[in-house]
Amino acid sequence: MALITVVLPVYNVEKYIKECMDSILNQTIQDFEIIVIDDCSTDNTLDVIRNYKDDRIKIYEKEENKGLIDSLNIGFKVAKGKYIARVDGDDINVLNRFEKQINFLELNTDIDACGCWLQAFSASKVIIKHKEFHKEIKSYMLLSNPMSLGATMLRRKSYEGFSFGKKMWHAEDYDFWARTVWSCRLHNLQEILYYYRVHDKQVSSQFKQTQLENDIIIKLNLFKKINYNQKIFTDALVTKVMYTNNYISVAELYQFLKWTNIILKNNNCYDSKFLKEIINEIIRKLVYNIYFVGGREKIDKKWRLKALFILPLREFLFVVRKKIKL
């Protein structure tokens, strides 16, 4: 049985799959099998893969196009290795990625999944620098997806009881971490081990609105891990203030600020230091948007003056000092 099962879902990636396969097959650690799950590709993706003639490659051809979530659940179910390495068919691995992640997991048996930093290429050169330690990753999950699944090595047995949510289209990885973080420990190596291709046919480009909507659901569920009165501080209020640019009343802003105080006071789930950083970041971004970007509909000078006096002292001083400089 192979040490690593590489789970590689593919769909119409003929242009990119050779680079991806080469970056797997030339890894410095060679004890792996590759489970290719093809979601009814209509191009020559499978022909490129079959040309490798490597008996470590096992291809599962789906009879019906059911999407990435279905492919991931198949891959994780049939995986037999001690570890699962996720790879996306249009991306490229640094050639010692597997070795570095395996070495870390072998030395740190309390960690269940090991990610890394990513470097975008093609249409962008941005570097994604994920947080390093579990407490930080878990807390900052309230803001965004803290692990890139395609660049992560997981202990298979740690995740045997979990599957990818069938309704969480285009946010399935974020949802997966948000549900499993309560029983599994995460870590990100602080170096680039994965190159992420940016192009206009990828999920984040084609289905951005669906992804954003599901991201909000995940974030709200994570905040609800902290006990607060959800009838007073409703999902609609939190969503409107934090995730839209729609008009909010001064009273709604006041209610939202009360909610952030209660979140900090009632917290028994997240590291208190990191949660405070997160809440401060949320409030600062909101205040900056209202006072200096003008991103909120129908908010005028009178509204801003009235709201100024309900802001936390830190934000009140931030606005006053910045206005004076301007």
Contacts in CASP RR format, 6 or more apart in sequence:
PFRMAT RR
TARGET T0000
AUTHOR 0000-0000-0000
METHOD contacts of the structure
MODEL  1
MALITVVLPVYNVEKYIKECMDSILNQTIQDFEIIVIDDCSTDNTLDVIR
NYKDDRIKIYEKEENKGLIDSLNIGFKVAKGKYIARVDGDDINVLNRFEK
QINFLELNTDIDACGCWLQAFSASKVIIKHKEFHKEIKSYMLLSNPMSLG
ATMLRRKSYEGFSFGKKMWHAEDYDFWARTVWSCRLHNLQEILYYYRVHD
KQVSSQFKQTQLENDIIIKLNLFKKINYNQKIFTDALVTKVMYTNNYISV
AELYQFLKWTNIILKNNNCYDSKFLKEIINEIIRKLVYNIYFVGGREKID
KKWRLKALFILPLREFLFVVRKKIKL
1 80 0 8 1.000
1 81 0 8 1.000
2 31 0 8 1.000
2 32 0 8 1.000
2 33 0 8 1.000
2 56 0 8 1.000
2 80 0 8 1.000
2 81 0 8 1.000
3 29 0 8 1.000
3 31 0 8 1.000
3 32 0 8 1.000
3 81 0 8 1.000
3 82 0 8 1.000
3 83 0 8 1.000
3 102 0 8 1.000
4 29 0 8 1.000
4 31 0 8 1.000
4 32 0 8 1.000
4 33 0 8 1.000
4 81 0 8 1.000
4 82 0 8 1.000
4 83 0 8 1.000
4 84 0 8 1.000
4 85 0 8 1.000
4 98 0 8 1.000
4 102 0 8 1.000
4 153 0 8 1.000
5 32 0 8 1.000
5 33 0 8 1.000
5 35 0 8 1.000
5 75 0 8 1.000
5 79 0 8 1.000
5 80 0 8 1.000
5 81 0 8 1.000
5 83 0 8 1.000
5 84 0 8 1.000
5 85 0 8 1.000
5 156 0 8 1.000
6 24 0 8 1.000
6 32 0 8 1.000
6 33 0 8 1.000
6 34 0 8 1.000
6 35 0 8 1.000
6 84 0 8 1.000
6 85 0 8 1.000
6 86 0 8 1.000
6 87 0 8 1.000
7 35 0 8 1.000
7 37 0 8 1.000
7 72 0 8 1.000
7 75 0 8 1.000
7 76 0 8 1.000
7 79 0 8 1.000
7 84 0 8 1.000
7 85 0 8 1.000
7 86 0 8 1.000
7 87 0 8 1.000
8 20 0 8 1.000
8 24 0 8 1.000
8 34 0 8 1.000
8 35 0 8 1.000
8 36 0 8 1.000
8 37 0 8 1.000
8 87 0 8 1.000
8 88 0 8 1.000
8 89 0 8 1.000
9 36 0 8 1.000
9 37 0 8 1.000
9 39 0 8 1.000
9 68 0 8 1.000
9 71 0 8 1.000
9 72 0 8 1.000
9 75 0 8 1.000
9 88 0 8 1.000
9 89 0 8 1.000
10 17 0 8 1.000
10 36 0 8 1.000
10 37 0 8 1.000
10 38 0 8 1.000
10 39 0 8 1.000
10 41 0 8 1.000
10 45 0 8 1.000
10 46 0 8 1.000
10 49 0 8 1.000
10 89 0 8 1.000
11 38 0 8 1.000
11 39 0 8 1.000
11 40 0 8 1.000
11 41 0 8 1.000
11 45 0 8 1.000
11 65 0 8 1.000
11 67 0 8 1.000
11 68 0 8 1.000
11 71 0 8 1.000
12 41 0 8 1.000
12 42 0 8 1.000
12 43 0 8 1.000
12 45 0 8 1.000
13 20 0 8 1.000
13 41 0 8 1.000
13 45 0 8 1.000
13 89 0 8 1.000
13 90 0 8 1.000
14 41 0 8 1.000
14 43 0 8 1.000
14 44 0 8 1.000
14 45 0 8 1.000
14 48 0 8 1.000
15 90 0 8 1.000
16 89 0 8 1.000
16 90 0 8 1.000
16 91 0 8 1.000
16 197 0 8 1.000
17 45 0 8 1.000
17 48 0 8 1.000
17 49 0 8 1.000
17 89 0 8 1.000
17 90 0 8 1.000
18 48 0 8 1.000
19 92 0 8 1.000
20 87 0 8 1.000
20 88 0 8 1.000
20 89 0 8 1.000
20 90 0 8 1.000
20 91 0 8 1.000
20 92 0 8 1.000
20 93 0 8 1.000
21 34 0 8 1.000
21 48 0 8 1.000
21 49 0 8 1.000
21 52 0 8 1.000
23 92 0 8 1.000
23 93 0 8 1.000
23 94 0 8 1.000
23 95 0 8 1.000
24 32 0 8 1.000
24 34 0 8 1.000
24 87 0 8 1.000
24 93 0 8 1.000
25 52 0 8 1.000
25 54 0 8 1.000
26 95 0 8 1.000
27 93 0 8 1.000
27 95 0 8 1.000
27 96 0 8 1.000
27 97 0 8 1.000
27 98 0 8 1.000
27 99 0 8 1.000
28 95 0 8 1.000
28 96 0 8 1.000
28 98 0 8 1.000
28 99 0 8 1.000
29 98 0 8 1.000
29 99 0 8 1.000
29 102 0 8 1.000
32 56 0 8 1.000
32 85 0 8 1.000
32 98 0 8 1.000
33 56 0 8 1.000
33 57 0 8 1.000
33 58 0 8 1.000
33 80 0 8 1.000
33 81 0 8 1.000
34 54 0 8 1.000
34 56 0 8 1.000
34 57 0 8 1.000
34 58 0 8 1.000
35 58 0 8 1.000
35 60 0 8 1.000
35 75 0 8 1.000
35 78 0 8 1.000
35 79 0 8 1.000
36 46 0 8 1.000
36 49 0 8 1.000
36 57 0 8 1.000
36 58 0 8 1.000
36 59 0 8 1.000
36 60 0 8 1.000
37 60 0 8 1.000
37 62 0 8 1.000
37 71 0 8 1.000
37 72 0 8 1.000
37 74 0 8 1.000
37 75 0 8 1.000
38 45 0 8 1.000
38 46 0 8 1.000
38 59 0 8 1.000
38 60 0 8 1.000
38 61 0 8 1.000
38 62 0 8 1.000
39 62 0 8 1.000
39 65 0 8 1.000
39 66 0 8 1.000
39 67 0 8 1.000
39 68 0 8 1.000
39 70 0 8 1.000
39 71 0 8 1.000
40 61 0 8 1.000
40 62 0 8 1.000
40 63 0 8 1.000
40 64 0 8 1.000
40 65 0 8 1.000
46 59 0 8 1.000
46 61 0 8 1.000
49 57 0 8 1.000
49 59 0 8 1.000
50 59 0 8 1.000
60 74 0 8 1.000
60 75 0 8 1.000
60 78 0 8 1.000
62 70 0 8 1.000
62 71 0 8 1.000
62 74 0 8 1.000
68 172 0 8 1.000
68 203 0 8 1.000
69 164 0 8 1.000
69 165 0 8 1.000
69 166 0 8 1.000
69 168 0 8 1.000
69 169 0 8 1.000
69 172 0 8 1.000
70 166 0 8 1.000
72 164 0 8 1.000
72 172 0 8 1.000
73 163 0 8 1.000
73 164 0 8 1.000
76 84 0 8 1.000
76 156 0 8 1.000
76 159 0 8 1.000
76 163 0 8 1.000
76 164 0 8 1.000
79 156 0 8 1.000
80 156 0 8 1.000
81 156 0 8 1.000
82 155 0 8 1.000
82 156 0 8 1.000
82 157 0 8 1.000
83 101 0 8 1.000
83 102 0 8 1.000
83 105 0 8 1.000
83 153 0 8 1.000
83 154 0 8 1.000
83 155 0 8 1.000
83 156 0 8 1.000
84 153 0 8 1.000
84 154 0 8 1.000
84 156 0 8 1.000
84 159 0 8 1.000
85 98 0 8 1.000
85 101 0 8 1.000
85 152 0 8 1.000
85 153 0 8 1.000
85 154 0 8 1.000
86 149 0 8 1.000
86 150 0 8 1.000
86 151 0 8 1.000
86 152 0 8 1.000
86 154 0 8 1.000
87 93 0 8 1.000
87 150 0 8 1.000
88 150 0 8 1.000
88 196 0 8 1.000
90 197 0 8 1.000
90 199 0 8 1.000
90 202 0 8 1.000
91 150 0 8 1.000
91 151 0 8 1.000
91 194 0 8 1.000
91 195 0 8 1.000
91 196 0 8 1.000
91 197 0 8 1.000
92 121 0 8 1.000
92 194 0 8 1.000
92 195 0 8 1.000
92 197 0 8 1.000
93 151 0 8 1.000
93 193 0 8 1.000
93 194 0 8 1.000
93 195 0 8 1.000
94 192 0 8 1.000
94 193 0 8 1.000
94 194 0 8 1.000
94 195 0 8 1.000
96 193 0 8 1.000
97 116 0 8 1.000
97 151 0 8 1.000
97 193 0 8 1.000
97 194 0 8 1.000
98 153 0 8 1.000
100 116 0 8 1.000
100 189 0 8 1.000
100 191 0 8 1.000
100 193 0 8 1.000
101 114 0 8 1.000
101 115 0 8 1.000
101 116 0 8 1.000
101 152 0 8 1.000
101 153 0 8 1.000
101 189 0 8 1.000
101 193 0 8 1.000
102 153 0 8 1.000
104 111 0 8 1.000
104 114 0 8 1.000
104 187 0 8 1.000
104 189 0 8 1.000
105 111 0 8 1.000
105 114 0 8 1.000
105 153 0 8 1.000
105 155 0 8 1.000
108 187 0 8 1.000
110 185 0 8 1.000
111 134 0 8 1.000
111 185 0 8 1.000
111 186 0 8 1.000
111 187 0 8 1.000
112 154 0 8 1.000
112 155 0 8 1.000
112 158 0 8 1.000
112 159 0 8 1.000
112 184 0 8 1.000
112 185 0 8 1.000
112 186 0 8 1.000
113 147 0 8 1.000
113 152 0 8 1.000
113 153 0 8 1.000
113 154 0 8 1.000
113 155 0 8 1.000
113 158 0 8 1.000
113 159 0 8 1.000
113 184 0 8 1.000
113 185 0 8 1.000
113 186 0 8 1.000
113 187 0 8 1.000
114 152 0 8 1.000
114 153 0 8 1.000
114 154 0 8 1.000
114 186 0 8 1.000
114 187 0 8 1.000
114 188 0 8 1.000
114 189 0 8 1.000
115 130 0 8 1.000
115 147 0 8 1.000
115 148 0 8 1.000
115 151 0 8 1.000
115 152 0 8 1.000
115 153 0 8 1.000
115 186 0 8 1.000
115 187 0 8 1.000
115 188 0 8 1.000
115 189 0 8 1.000
115 193 0 8 1.000
116 130 0 8 1.000
116 148 0 8 1.000
116 151 0 8 1.000
116 152 0 8 1.000
116 188 0 8 1.000
116 189 0 8 1.000
116 190 0 8 1.000
116 191 0 8 1.000
116 192 0 8 1.000
116 193 0 8 1.000
116 194 0 8 1.000
117 127 0 8 1.000
117 128 0 8 1.000
117 129 0 8 1.000
117 130 0 8 1.000
117 188 0 8 1.000
117 189 0 8 1.000
117 190 0 8 1.000
117 191 0 8 1.000
117 192 0 8 1.000
117 193 0 8 1.000
117 194 0 8 1.000
118 127 0 8 1.000
118 128 0 8 1.000
118 130 0 8 1.000
118 148 0 8 1.000
118 151 0 8 1.000
118 192 0 8 1.000
118 194 0 8 1.000
118 195 0 8 1.000
118 196 0 8 1.000
119 125 0 8 1.000
119 126 0 8 1.000
119 127 0 8 1.000
119 128 0 8 1.000
119 192 0 8 1.000
119 194 0 8 1.000
119 195 0 8 1.000
119 196 0 8 1.000
120 126 0 8 1.000
120 127 0 8 1.000
120 128 0 8 1.000
120 195 0 8 1.000
120 196 0 8 1.000
120 197 0 8 1.000
120 198 0 8 1.000
121 195 0 8 1.000
121 196 0 8 1.000
121 197 0 8 1.000
121 198 0 8 1.000
122 197 0 8 1.000
122 198 0 8 1.000
122 199 0 8 1.000
123 198 0 8 1.000
123 199 0 8 1.000
123 200 0 8 1.000
124 198 0 8 1.000
127 192 0 8 1.000
128 148 0 8 1.000
128 196 0 8 1.000
129 190 0 8 1.000
130 137 0 8 1.000
130 146 0 8 1.000
130 147 0 8 1.000
130 148 0 8 1.000
130 188 0 8 1.000
131 137 0 8 1.000
131 140 0 8 1.000
131 146 0 8 1.000
131 188 0 8 1.000
132 187 0 8 1.000
132 188 0 8 1.000
132 189 0 8 1.000
132 190 0 8 1.000
133 187 0 8 1.000
134 185 0 8 1.000
134 186 0 8 1.000
134 187 0 8 1.000
135 271 0 8 1.000
135 274 0 8 1.000
136 271 0 8 1.000
136 274 0 8 1.000
137 146 0 8 1.000
137 147 0 8 1.000
137 181 0 8 1.000
137 186 0 8 1.000
137 187 0 8 1.000
137 188 0 8 1.000
138 146 0 8 1.000
138 181 0 8 1.000
138 186 0 8 1.000
138 270 0 8 1.000
138 271 0 8 1.000
139 270 0 8 1.000
139 271 0 8 1.000
139 274 0 8 1.000
139 275 0 8 1.000
139 278 0 8 1.000
140 146 0 8 1.000
140 274 0 8 1.000
140 278 0 8 1.000
141 177 0 8 1.000
141 178 0 8 1.000
141 181 0 8 1.000
141 222 0 8 1.000
142 219 0 8 1.000
142 222 0 8 1.000
142 223 0 8 1.000
142 270 0 8 1.000
142 275 0 8 1.000
142 278 0 8 1.000
143 219 0 8 1.000
143 278 0 8 1.000
143 281 0 8 1.000
143 282 0 8 1.000
144 174 0 8 1.000
144 215 0 8 1.000
145 171 0 8 1.000
145 173 0 8 1.000
145 174 0 8 1.000
145 177 0 8 1.000
145 215 0 8 1.000
146 177 0 8 1.000
146 186 0 8 1.000
146 188 0 8 1.000
147 173 0 8 1.000
147 177 0 8 1.000
147 186 0 8 1.000
147 188 0 8 1.000
148 173 0 8 1.000
148 194 0 8 1.000
148 196 0 8 1.000
149 173 0 8 1.000
149 176 0 8 1.000
149 177 0 8 1.000
150 173 0 8 1.000
150 194 0 8 1.000
151 193 0 8 1.000
151 194 0 8 1.000
151 196 0 8 1.000
158 184 0 8 1.000
159 180 0 8 1.000
159 184 0 8 1.000
162 176 0 8 1.000
162 179 0 8 1.000
162 180 0 8 1.000
164 172 0 8 1.000
164 173 0 8 1.000
164 175 0 8 1.000
164 176 0 8 1.000
165 172 0 8 1.000
165 175 0 8 1.000
165 176 0 8 1.000
168 174 0 8 1.000
168 175 0 8 1.000
168 214 0 8 1.000
168 217 0 8 1.000
168 218 0 8 1.000
169 207 0 8 1.000
169 210 0 8 1.000
169 211 0 8 1.000
169 214 0 8 1.000
170 203 0 8 1.000
170 204 0 8 1.000
170 207 0 8 1.000
170 210 0 8 1.000
170 211 0 8 1.000
170 214 0 8 1.000
171 210 0 8 1.000
171 211 0 8 1.000
171 214 0 8 1.000
171 215 0 8 1.000
171 218 0 8 1.000
174 214 0 8 1.000
174 215 0 8 1.000
174 218 0 8 1.000
175 214 0 8 1.000
175 218 0 8 1.000
177 186 0 8 1.000
178 218 0 8 1.000
178 221 0 8 1.000
178 222 0 8 1.000
199 205 0 8 1.000
200 206 0 8 1.000
203 211 0 8 1.000
204 211 0 8 1.000
212 243 0 8 1.000
216 239 0 8 1.000
216 243 0 8 1.000
219 243 0 8 1.000
220 235 0 8 1.000
220 238 0 8 1.000
220 239 0 8 1.000
223 238 0 8 1.000
223 263 0 8 1.000
224 230 0 8 1.000
225 269 0 8 1.000
225 270 0 8 1.000
226 263 0 8 1.000
226 266 0 8 1.000
226 267 0 8 1.000
226 268 0 8 1.000
226 269 0 8 1.000
226 270 0 8 1.000
227 266 0 8 1.000
227 268 0 8 1.000
228 259 0 8 1.000
228 262 0 8 1.000
228 263 0 8 1.000
228 266 0 8 1.000
229 262 0 8 1.000
232 255 0 8 1.000
233 255 0 8 1.000
233 258 0 8 1.000
233 259 0 8 1.000
233 262 0 8 1.000
237 252 0 8 1.000
237 255 0 8 1.000
237 256 0 8 1.000
237 259 0 8 1.000
238 256 0 8 1.000
238 259 0 8 1.000
240 246 0 8 1.000
240 248 0 8 1.000
240 252 0 8 1.000
241 248 0 8 1.000
241 252 0 8 1.000
241 253 0 8 1.000
241 256 0 8 1.000
241 286 0 8 1.000
242 256 0 8 1.000
242 282 0 8 1.000
242 286 0 8 1.000
245 289 0 8 1.000
245 295 0 8 1.000
245 296 0 8 1.000
245 297 0 8 1.000
246 296 0 8 1.000
246 297 0 8 1.000
247 296 0 8 1.000
247 297 0 8 1.000
247 298 0 8 1.000
247 299 0 8 1.000
248 256 0 8 1.000
248 296 0 8 1.000
248 299 0 8 1.000
250 303 0 8 1.000
250 306 0 8 1.000
250 307 0 8 1.000
250 310 0 8 1.000
253 307 0 8 1.000
253 310 0 8 1.000
254 310 0 8 1.000
257 283 0 8 1.000
257 310 0 8 1.000
257 311 0 8 1.000
257 312 0 8 1.000
260 279 0 8 1.000
260 282 0 8 1.000
260 283 0 8 1.000
263 275 0 8 1.000
263 279 0 8 1.000
264 272 0 8 1.000
264 275 0 8 1.000
264 276 0 8 1.000
264 279 0 8 1.000
267 275 0 8 1.000
280 314 0 8 1.000
283 312 0 8 1.000
283 315 0 8 1.000
284 315 0 8 1.000
284 318 0 8 1.000
287 311 0 8 1.000
287 315 0 8 1.000
287 318 0 8 1.000
287 319 0 8 1.000
289 295 0 8 1.000
289 296 0 8 1.000
290 296 0 8 1.000
290 299 0 8 1.000
290 304 0 8 1.000
290 307 0 8 1.000
291 304 0 8 1.000
291 319 0 8 1.000
291 322 0 8 1.000
291 323 0 8 1.000
292 322 0 8 1.000
308 316 0 8 1.000
308 319 0 8 1.000
308 320 0 8 1.000
309 316 0 8 1.000
311 319 0 8 1.000
END
